[in-house]
Amino acid sequence: MAPIARLLVVEDEVKVATFIKKGLETQSYSVDVAYDGREGKRLFSSDAYDLIVLDVNLPFLSGLELAEYIRSKNASLPILMLTALDTTTDKLLGFEAGADDYLVKPFEFLELIARVKALLRRHSGPADGRKQKLQFADLELDLDAKVARRQGDVIELTAREFTLLDYLMQNPGRVVSRIDIAQHVWDINFDTGTNVIDVYVNYLRNKVDKPYNQKLIHTVIGMGYVLKDK
C-alpha cells in the first residue's frame, strides 16, 4: 500500500480552509492547516509534506513570500497556489515565486483534486529508465545536479526555466504546442488568454540562445516551439 500523502493547506479564510481540508481528507490525504503565512512557515519548517496548497493573500507573510522561502529550502516540493487574481502578471509572479500550478478562486473542488493528484504524480520520483543527463548539440542538462551548460558555460536558470528546458530536450526535433507545454511543465489547463508560456520561452532564449551564434529554440508559427540545431 502506498504511503498516505501529507498536505499542508495555508489559507486564511476559515470556511475555505475547512472546505479544502475536509475534501482532501475524503481522498485519503493527511492534511494540516495554517491560517496565516507565519504559521504556514512554522509548520513547513517543523514537518515533512508532500505538497503545499497556498493562498496568495495571507496575514503576516504573503503566499508569494512563503513560496519563495519554501523554494529556498526545498527545490522540488510541489506548490499549488490559490488566488482570486488571474492576470498574466499575477501568474508570472506566482510561478517566479516557485509555484508549480495556479488555481483561480472560485474553483470547483474536483478541479482542485485533479491538480493535486497531477502534482503528486509528477513529483513522486524519476521515471524508470529516464536519462539523468541530456545532451543536444552543445547544450547539456544535468537532471541530478540541476545544472544547464552550453559550450561548457554554466547557465543560471530558475526552477521553471529548467523544467521548460528539460521538456524541450526530452522532445528534440518535435514541435511542442503551448498546450503540451502547459500540461507537462505547469500541470495547468491551457488558458488562451495568457501569454505566460511565451514569456518563459523568451526568458529561456535570452539565456540559452542569445549569447551564442547557433540558435536552438525555434518558433513554428501557429503551432508552437521546437528544439533543433538547423
Residue, then its C-alpha position, 0 to 999 in steps of 0.5 A: m500500500a502506498p504511503i498516505a500523502r501529507l498536505l499542508v493547506v495555508e489559507d486564511e479564510v476559515k470556511v475555505a480552509t475547512f472546505i479544502k481540508k475536509g475534501l482532501e481528507t475524503q481522498s485519503y490525504s493527511v492534511d494540516v492547516a495554517y491560517d496565516g503565512r507565519e504559521g504556514k512557515r512554522l509548520f513547513s519548517s517543523d514537518a515533512y509534506d508532500l505538497i503545499v496548497l497556498d493562498v496568495n493573500l495571507p496575514f503576516l507573510s504573503g503566499l508569494e513570500l512563503a513560496e519563495y522561502i519554501r523554494s529556498k529550502n526545498a527545490s522540488l516540493p510541489i506548490l499549488m497556489l490559490t488566488a482570486l487574481d488571474t492576470t498574466t502578471d499575477k501568474l508570472l509572479g506566482f510561478e517566479a515565486g516557485a509555484d508549480d500550478y495556479l488555481v483561480k478562486p472560485f474553483e470547483f473542488l474536483e478541479l482542485i483534486a485533479r491538480v493535486k493528484a497531477l502534482l503528486r504524480r509528477h513529483s513522486g520520483p524519476a521515471d524508470g529508465r529516464k536519462q539523468k543527463l541530456q545532451f543536444a548539440d552543445l547544450e547539456l542538462d544535468l537532471d541530478a545536479k540541476v545544472a544547464r551548460r552550453q559550450g561548457d558555460v554554466i547557465e543560471l536558470t530558475a526552477r521553471e526555466f529548467t523544467l521548460l528546458d528539460y521538456l524541450m530536450q526530452n522532445p528534440g526535433r518535435v514541435v511542442s504546442r503551448i498546450d503540451i507545454a502547459q500540461h507537462v511543465w505547469d500541470i495547468n489547463f491551457d488558458t488562451g488568454t495568457n501569454v505566460i508560456d511565451v514569456y518563459v520561452n523568451y526568458l529561456r532564449n535570452k539565456v540559452d540562445k542569445p549569447y551564442n551564434q547557433k540558435l536552438i529554440h525555434t518558433v513554428i508559427g501557429m503551432g508552437y516551439v521546437l528544439k533543433d540545431k538547423 
